[in-house]
């Protein structure tokens, strides 16, 4: 009797489970298997098992190391600092803003987020392009124009990612700030706590869980940004904005090294896991 | 939930490019034809030509249908897309237009079907020039494609700009130094004009290797890239460093376009439809096909271009014999190994390459003829001013090593030129990186060793 009930309970979920296994677990397993072979897209009669060779190659590959560094800089800069801090600032400021300002800001910020990635990519390409909007504005202000996509490609794609992803943080923090009970703040006010102290000792601790969740989602989202960078710089010039996803695409599809590209994908997974592990740890320790 | 989220980015990344499968192989009367469509929306030469062939084929073969499947992409992306399609019988097209540069590589992957049995029974095959048959024959000695044209390469220069700069309008450079010195003069005397354009970097793809770097490299020796005697790809070659030094000079002395423009994937379109017709560019190292853009129904009609544009052969490094360099490639029609309609697909090739259609295509697309009957046709010999000049380069022209790893070698060349042009690497450093890349996927030997 006891043994049969879980099976019966699972039955309605069976189609969903099968679909998940087929379309989620299937590709993951396939991907893991490919990473241990020397599969190529072209120029090879049959692929063979090469063990850890792809991973060993990655660690001595200057291109891969360059991509890891750029990925960490891109993620830390545009996600952890940029999207997260700016999103929080916007959320906090909007609580004090008048209704029309709040509506307008909210609409603009969320519009950037709602745009499909490739559309955002092309918009920002034309914005940062040498003959683009940004330089037109700069020259109106009598400031020297800058060839953003060429001289500062990583900064350009980082700003683009901040522009696109800030809305998400803003929405998360707006919701979280609204949840903080008013009386806690009022009690602190009565005790004579200044604004900064109230922020540090009341707001931040109460927001801890939201901050952790938001950081994790932002980071994972940013680690996998591909379309935005591809549309804006294709990882170039040379390899100056080639983050791991772009590097992976370049290896797998332009250099035809599917096996190596998949191995890099798995390593990207490890990078994501490291970030997530750190966040989970922080959440637990403070809790 | 969190644990699940962790796996999401990588899964999405890996799966996304593999998606988009379509149409199961199906209908036995329909031949699926895949070809590259230009990223320039005004440029529809191939599409128009194929529409005519489709009508002709369907009229001659009642009940059969051609399904034209254009892939609108740059050259590298087109090759990747077609390779992905050919990996599975469900998505494999029947007929594929393949660049001869990737033909051997795709043969090694087993994507293509040998055509020897079909060619044996096709009288027209005797009409093809031996030089055109060589690049479509793979390492195994079998033929995998029917070429539909070839090309040669050289210098195009703007005679009006030359006259304004006080330079001779019958320019005949003898060495690399002549080319660079002329570019320096142009830079000095015509501010605002780009003196010289040389394809560079990963953006232009194969154009960088073929119209750009290899035009330099093949002027430094007989087999500077691959030694056919020892069957080795060459590393540590002086010619390679000299050619890189030429690239570096062009960008360091600002004799070319700004690097950001030069590295743009769409630069080839800009050269032919913008910079040359508007007189912003003085010299272009490019292919014989440029005039098709300037014809009355081309992407950028330019009446009177034939009075403005001059042609000169690209010289060897120091003027050594034969004194001129050209590379030739070309595209071919091939049949996918996974096609179940090979017979019907072959009949489409016969239609595509009938004498009349071959002439039509050669003239429309500004190709150099690969069939002797087309080459002898008065309509071909006079179809565009300058065709005699580029046809005369055929005896000197060279082909890329027809080997499976060529696309990867080409990719490494493109990276080396980009690193040098942006100043990210010195000539010696970029040459070293190239050697290292070469060793990781090819059989190599040091130049001059034995």
Interface residues (C-beta under 8 A of the other chain):
Chain A: X24 X27 X28 X31 X40 X41 X42 X43 X44 X45 X57 X130 X147 X149 X150 X216 X217 X220 X221 X223 X224 X226 X234 X236 X237 X238 X240 X245 X248 X249 X252 X253 X254 X255 X256 X262 X265 X266 X268 X269 X272 X273 X276 X280
Chain B: X2 X5 X6 X7 X8 X9 X10 X11 X12 X13 X14 X15 X17 X18 X76 X79 X80 X83 X84 X87 X102 X104 X105 X106 X108 X109 X110 X111 X201 X202 X203 X258 X259 X260 X263 X265 X404 X405 X407 X408 X411 X415 X418 X419 X422 X424 X425 X440
